């Protein structure tokens, strides 16, 4: 396979991210910067055409370096600081609220180290103040640098804070009292959540609609997440390639149908349906908040539309590398999120097992394609999840055979159609009532399955041997035979 342009670009982005991550974790940022600049200058003199790859790698390196530089200085650990901040999200947690803040301005004691680079903090708020995402507040915070336990067999909270781009944690001081500076501005997303909260539906239905269509995963309860994790169906709920791909495909279908009516003789040659599908894809991902999974799915969907259009499009593997490189350039921290590797691993494996095969036809063909894909994908993804999260859902391969078509063909279309008909209260509520019934079936199925085959967390000594067996099984089943 020729390298082309996409593979060197992706490798440059990955190299910049890895070097920046390692240098930051080891405290060797400045030496890495000096050596890197010298090596870049020498390489550009020797091979001028490599300048673009160095620029890509340098962009990612600087982006991650800024994340390290934005962390709260140790000298402010336990000190009170005053910040003007915009609320990014508000999550109820028992008798308190957990706030994610985007810092606009900050004040600290005159003898304190500078922390003007501080951008995102996660704090707990107590008391009677009512917060809403999008509002601007002046708060007095007691902060500490990102930290957490990293003991064996324990969730690495500090690593999670790092890959989420959170630069400090702490709590809101009740004295002096918090002051609201500005109400939340107009936001289609907030307006949609408000419409959803006023629907005559059960609380469970509202929170699942918010998660499935608007990316509000924080609204799901711990019991919801435990059920999804135990059945290996988490990927069906977060805004992912499944949801964005369905929206892109539906938009493309409608646009091509309209093109066929407008230009019946040469509708296949029209480019605007593909552009319309791309615009709808970006709009939906933006409405979902452009969280990392939604952003990643959007990039992959846009590249996929380009490949399917056939208009000066790259091959499938060039497209795979191009999407990977773009995601890392846009969000350098995504390299440390397991979701990135699980998504691209799944897509890459699907390319391998379907490359060279004819497109399925008819209902029977598509049903067989779904069955074959799930069976060949299951052992590889089980091995990857076992390595990434040290757990395995025994029922995942079987439950996904039912859950994937049920969610993609019934629940998500009903959820999205409900939004389309939301201006007509009776019709929109009726569609969402059908969604509520479908959700009840889905929930009952997952509950029954998890009672029969609960989540398994094997001993540390078994994780890599078991992952190796699953990987070997996947390769035996999925790799094409050699004549």
C-alpha positions in Angstrom: 0.0 0.0 0.0 1.5 3.4 -1.0 2.1 5.9 1.8 0.3 8.7 0.0 -0.3 11.8 2.0 -2.6 10.7 4.8 -0.3 8.1 6.4 2.7 10.5 6.8 0.4 13.2 8.1 -1.2 10.8 10.7 2.2 9.5 11.8 3.5 13.1 12.2 0.5 13.9 14.4 0.9 10.7 16.5 4.6 11.3 16.9 4.1 14.9 18.1 1.4 13.7 20.6 3.5 10.9 21.9 6.7 12.9 22.3 4.8 15.7 24.1 3.0 13.3 26.4 6.2 11.4 27.4 8.1 14.6 27.9 5.4 16.1 30.0 5.0 13.0 32.2 8.8 12.8 32.7 9.2 16.5 33.3 11.6 16.9 30.3 9.5 19.4 28.3 12.2 22.0 27.8 15.0 19.6 26.7 12.6 17.9 24.3 11.6 21.3 22.8 15.3 22.3 22.3 16.3 19.0 20.7 13.1 18.8 18.7 13.6 22.3 17.2 17.2 21.5 16.3 16.3 18.2 14.7 13.4 19.9 12.8 15.8 22.6 11.4 18.3 20.0 10.3 15.7 17.9 8.7 14.1 20.8 6.8 17.5 21.8 5.4 18.1 18.2 4.3 14.6 17.4 3.1 12.6 20.7 2.6 9.5 18.7 1.6 9.2 17.4 5.2 8.2 20.9 6.4 4.5 20.1 6.3 4.9 17.0 8.4 7.0 18.8 10.9 4.4 21.5 11.1 1.7 19.0 11.8 3.7 17.2 14.5 4.7 20.6 16.0 1.1 21.7 16.1 0.1 18.7 18.1 3.2 18.9 20.4 2.4 22.6 21.2 -1.2 21.7 21.9 -0.3 19.1 24.5 2.5 21.2 25.9 -0.1 23.9 26.6 -2.2 21.4 28.5 0.7 20.7 30.8 1.4 24.4 31.2 -2.3 25.1 32.1 -2.3 22.9 35.2 -2.7 24.6 38.5 0.8 25.5 40.0 1.7 23.5 43.1 2.1 26.8 45.0 -1.7 27.4 44.8 -2.6 24.1 46.3 -5.2 24.7 49.0 -5.3 28.5 48.4 -8.4 30.5 47.7 -8.7 31.9 44.2 -11.4 34.0 42.6 -12.5 33.2 39.1 -14.9 34.5 36.5 -16.1 31.4 34.7 -18.6 30.0 32.3 -20.4 26.8 33.4 -19.8 24.1 30.8 -21.9 21.4 32.6 -23.8 21.0 35.9 -24.3 17.5 37.3 -26.3 16.7 40.5 -24.3 14.5 42.9 -26.2 13.6 46.0 -26.6 16.8 48.0 -24.2 18.7 46.0 -23.5 19.8 42.4 -20.5 19.0 40.3 -19.5 22.0 38.0 -17.2 22.0 35.0 -15.9 25.5 34.5 -14.2 27.3 31.7 -12.1 30.0 33.4 -12.4 33.5 31.8 -10.4 35.4 34.4 -8.8 34.6 37.7 -7.4 36.4 40.8 -5.0 35.1 43.4 -2.9 36.5 46.3 -0.2 38.9 45.1 2.6 36.6 46.2 1.1 33.5 44.5 2.5 32.0 41.3 0.9 33.0 38.0 -1.9 30.7 36.8 -3.3 32.7 33.9 -3.1 29.7 31.7 -5.7 27.9 33.8 -8.6 27.0 31.4 -10.8 24.2 32.8 -11.5 23.2 36.4 -13.9 20.7 38.0 -15.3 21.6 41.4 -18.0 20.6 43.8 -20.6 23.2 44.9 -22.6 22.9 48.1 -25.4 25.1 49.3 -28.6 26.5 47.8 -27.3 28.2 44.7 -28.9 27.0 41.4 -26.5 26.7 38.5 -27.2 26.2 34.9 -24.9 25.4 32.0 -24.0 28.4 30.0 -24.2 30.9 32.9 -21.3 33.1 34.0 -20.4 33.2 37.6 -17.8 34.8 39.9 -16.8 32.1 42.4 -14.2 31.7 45.2 -12.6 28.3 44.8 -10.3 26.2 46.9 -8.3 24.4 44.2 -5.6 21.7 44.0 -3.6 20.3 41.1 -5.0 17.3 39.3 -4.3 14.2 41.4 -5.7 10.9 42.4 -5.0 7.4 43.3 -3.0 5.3 40.8 -2.8 2.1 42.8 -3.0 -1.3 41.0 -6.6 -2.4 40.3 -7.9 1.1 41.1 -9.2 3.6 38.6 -6.5 6.1 37.7 -8.4 9.4 38.4 -5.4 11.6 37.7 -4.9 10.1 34.3 -8.6 10.6 33.6 -8.4 14.3 34.6 -5.4 14.7 32.2 -7.0 13.2 29.2 -10.2 15.2 29.8 -8.2 18.4 29.8 -9.1 19.3 33.4 -6.4 21.5 35.0 -7.5 21.7 38.6 -10.1 20.2 41.0 -11.6 21.5 44.3 -14.8 23.0 45.7 -16.7 26.3 45.8 -16.3 28.3 49.0 -19.6 29.4 50.5 -18.0 32.6 51.8 -17.9 34.9 50.0 -21.1 33.9 48.2 -21.0 33.1 44.5 -22.3 35.9 42.2 -24.0 35.3 38.9 -22.6 37.6 36.3 -24.7 36.7 33.3 -27.5 34.3 32.4 -27.0 31.6 29.9 -27.1 32.9 26.3 -29.3 31.5 23.6 -28.4 27.9 22.8 -30.3 25.4 20.6 -28.9 22.7 22.8 -30.1 24.2 26.1 -33.5 25.0 24.5 -33.7 21.3 23.3 -33.0 20.1 26.8 -35.6 22.4 28.3 -38.2 21.1 25.8 -37.2 17.5 26.7 -37.6 18.2 30.4 -41.2 19.4 29.9 -42.3 16.3 28.0 -45.0 14.1 29.7 -42.6 11.1 29.7 -41.0 9.1 32.5 -37.8 10.4 34.0 -35.9 7.4 32.6 -37.1 8.1 29.1 -36.1 11.8 29.3 -32.6 11.0 30.4 -32.1 8.3 27.8 -33.4 10.7 25.1 -31.0 13.3 26.3 -28.1 10.8 26.1 -29.0 9.2 22.8 -29.8 12.4 20.8 -27.9 15.2 22.6 -24.9 13.5 24.1 -26.0 14.2 27.7 -24.4 11.0 29.1 -24.1 12.7 32.5 -27.9 12.4 32.9 -27.7 8.7 33.0 -27.6 7.2 36.5 -24.8 5.0 37.9 -27.3 2.0 37.5 -27.7 2.8 33.8 -24.0 2.8 33.2 -23.5 -0.3 35.3 -26.1 -2.1 33.1 -24.5 -0.9 29.9 -21.0 -1.8 31.0 -22.1 -5.3 32.2 -23.6 -6.0 28.8 -21.0 -4.4 26.5 -23.5 -2.0 25.0 -22.1 1.4 26.2 -21.2 2.3 22.6 -24.9 2.3 21.7 -25.8 5.1 24.1 -23.0 7.7 23.8 -23.1 9.9 20.7 -20.9 7.7 18.5 -20.3 6.6 14.9 -23.6 4.7 15.1 -25.7 7.8 15.7 -23.8 10.2 13.6 -23.6 7.7 10.8 -27.4 7.1 10.9 -28.0 10.9 10.7 -25.5 11.3 7.8 -27.0 8.3 5.9 -30.6 9.5 6.4 -29.6 13.1 5.3 -27.9 11.7 2.2 -30.8 9.5 1.4 -33.3 12.4 1.5 -30.9 14.7 -0.4 -30.4 12.2 -3.2 -34.2 11.6 -3.4 -34.7 15.4 -3.8 -31.9 15.5 -6.4 -33.6 12.7 -8.3 -36.9 14.7 -8.4 -35.2 17.9 -9.4 -32.7 16.4 -12.0 -34.2 13.1 -13.0 -31.7 12.7 -15.9 -28.4 13.3 -14.2 -29.1 13.2 -10.5 -26.3 10.8 -9.8 -23.7 13.4 -10.9 -24.9 16.1 -8.5 -22.5 16.9 -5.7 -24.8 19.0 -3.5 -26.5 15.9 -1.8 -23.1 14.9 -0.4 -22.5 18.5 0.8 -26.0 18.6 2.4 -25.3 15.3 4.2 -22.0 16.8 5.5 -23.6 20.0 6.7 -26.3 17.9 8.6 -23.6 15.7 10.1 -21.6 18.8 11.4 -24.8 20.4 12.6 -25.9 17.3 14.6 -22.5 16.8 16.1 -22.5 20.5 17.2 -26.0 20.1 18.7 -24.7 17.1 20.6 -22.0 19.4 22.2 -19.0 18.2 20.1 -17.8 16.1 23.0 -14.8 13.9 22.0 -16.9 10.9 20.9 -19.2 13.1 18.8 -16.3 15.0 17.3 -14.5 11.8 16.5 -17.6 10.3 14.9 -18.2 13.5 12.9 -14.7 13.4 11.4 -15.0 9.7 10.5 -18.5 10.3 9.0 -17.2 13.2 6.9 -14.3 11.2 5.6 -16.6 8.3 5.0 -19.0 10.5 2.9 -16.0 11.6 0.9 -14.9 8.1 0.1 -18.5 7.0 -0.8 -18.9 10.0 -3.1 -16.0 8.8 -5.2 -15.1 12.4 -6.1 -11.3 12.4 -6.0 -11.7 10.4 -2.9 -8.9 8.4 -1.2 -8.9 4.7 -0.8 -10.4 3.2 2.4 -7.0 2.8 4.2 -5.9 6.3 3.2 -9.2 7.5 4.6 -8.7 5.6 7.8 -5.3 7.2 8.4 -6.6 10.6 7.3 -9.5 10.4 9.9 -7.1 9.3 12.6 -4.7 12.2 11.8 -7.5 14.7 11.8 -8.9 13.6 15.1 -5.4 13.8 16.8 -4.8 17.3 15.2 -8.1 18.6 16.3 -8.0 17.1 19.8 -4.5 16.0 20.7 -5.6 14.6 24.1 -7.8 12.0 22.3 -4.7 9.9 21.9 -5.0 9.0 25.6 -8.7 8.2 25.4 -9.5 4.4 25.0 -12.5 5.4 22.9 -10.3 6.6 20.0 -8.5 3.3 19.7 -11.6 1.2 20.2 -13.4 3.1 17.4 -10.5 3.0 14.9 -9.7 -0.6 15.7 -13.3 -1.6 15.0 -13.5 0.3 11.8 -10.1 -1.0 10.6 -11.2 -4.6 11.4 -14.4 -4.1 9.5 -12.4 -2.9 6.5 -10.3 -6.0 6.6 -13.1 -8.5 6.9 -15.2 -6.8 4.2 -12.5 -5.7 1.8 -12.9 -7.5 -1.6 -16.4 -8.7 -0.8 -19.5 -7.7 -2.8 -22.0 -5.3 -1.3 -24.9 -7.1 0.5 -28.2 -7.0 -1.3 -31.8 -7.4 0.0 -33.0 -7.9 3.5 -31.5 -11.3 3.8 -28.1 -10.1 2.6 -28.0 -7.2 5.0 -29.1 -9.5 7.9 -26.3 -11.9 7.1 -23.8 -9.0 6.8 -24.8 -7.8 10.3 -24.5 -11.3 11.7 -21.1 -11.9 10.1 -19.7 -8.5 11.1 -20.8 -8.9 14.7 -19.4 -12.4 15.1 -16.1 -11.5 13.6 -15.8 -8.2 15.5 -16.8 -9.6 18.9 -13.6 -11.4 19.9 -11.3 -8.6 18.8 -13.3 -5.9 20.6 -13.6 -8.1 23.7 -9.8 -8.4 23.8 -9.4 -4.6 23.4 -11.9 -3.8 26.1 -10.3 -6.3 28.4 -6.9 -4.6 28.0 -8.3 -1.0 28.2 -10.8 -1.5 31.1 -9.8 -4.9 32.7 -13.3 -6.3 32.3 -15.3 -8.3 29.9 -19.0 -8.7 29.3 -19.6 -12.4 28.5 -23.0 -11.7 26.9 -21.7 -8.8 24.7 -21.4 -10.8 21.4 -24.9 -12.2 21.7 -26.7 -9.2 23.1 -25.2 -6.9 20.5 -26.7 -9.1 17.7 -30.0 -8.0 19.0 -29.2 -4.6 20.6 -27.4 -3.1 17.6 -30.2 -3.5 15.1 -32.8 -2.6 17.8 -31.1 0.6 18.8 -30.0 1.6 15.3 -33.3 0.7 13.5 -35.9 1.4 16.1 -34.8 3.5 19.1 -32.5 6.1 17.5 -34.9 6.7 14.5 -37.8 7.2 16.9 -35.8 9.5 19.1 -34.7 11.7 16.2 -38.2 11.6 14.6 -39.5 12.9 17.9 -37.4 16.0 17.6 -38.5 16.5 14.0 -42.2 16.4 15.1 -41.6 18.2 18.4 -43.2 21.5 17.1 -46.4 19.4 16.8 -46.9 18.4 20.5 -49.3 15.5 20.1 -47.3 14.0 17.2 -43.9 14.5 18.7 -45.0 13.1 22.1 -46.6 10.2 20.4 -43.4 9.3 18.6 -41.5 9.6 21.9 -44.1 7.4 23.6 -43.2 4.7 21.0 -39.5 5.3 21.9 -40.4 4.8 25.5 -41.9 1.4 24.8 -38.8 0.4 22.7 -36.6 1.6 25.6 -38.6 -0.6 28.0 -38.0 -3.7 25.8 -34.3 -2.8 25.5 -33.9 -2.2 29.3 -35.7 -5.4 30.1 -33.5 -7.4 27.8 -30.3 -6.0 29.3 -31.5 -6.6 32.8 -32.4 -10.2 32.0 -29.0 -10.8 30.3 -26.9 -9.3 33.1 -28.6 -11.5 35.6 -27.6 -14.6 33.6 -24.1 -13.4 32.6 -22.8 -10.7 34.9 -19.8 -8.5 34.2 -16.5 -10.4 34.7 -13.4 -8.7 36.0 -10.6 -11.4 35.8 -7.5 -11.4 37.9 -4.6 -9.3 36.7 -2.6 -12.4 35.8 -5.3 -13.5 33.4 -5.9 -10.3 31.5 -3.1 -10.5 28.9 -3.3 -14.3 28.3 -7.0 -14.1 27.9 -6.7 -11.1 25.6 -4.1 -13.0 23.5 -6.5 -16.0 23.1 -9.3 -13.7 22.0 -7.0 -11.9 19.6 -5.8 -15.2 18.1 -9.4 -16.3 17.7 -10.3 -13.0 15.9 -7.3 -13.3 13.5 -8.2 -16.9 12.7 -11.8 -16.0 11.9 -11.3 -12.6 10.3 -8.0 -12.7 8.2 -8.5 -13.7 4.6 -7.2 -17.2 3.8 -4.0 -17.6 1.7 -4.6 -19.7 -1.4 
